[in-house]
Amino acid sequence: MEQDNKVKLLNSLTFEQSDLWDGVLFVIDEAFKNEVDIAINQTIDEGKRSHQAGRADGIAYIKDLLQSTRSEALHLSGRK
């Protein structure tokens, strides 16, 4: 990522409270729950189960990346 873009990203994540952030995390959580549900209930095809588990893992990774990037932004700005 270009340095300017990284700075812009980190600056955009230093908010105190954000309905948009809360909404994004809600959608991510719901998508994760849905993928896990499908993986757990997949009884016929192990390939599909592992695919759904991989999708859930990908969603969990994105959420973790977003949260860790925000934590870094708050730390660098002295707000955490």
Secondary structure, 3 states (H helix, E strand, C coil): CCHHHHHHHHHHCCCCCCHHHHHHHHHHHHHHHHHHHHHHHCCCCHHHHHHHHHHHHHHHHHHHHHHHHHHHHHHHCCCC
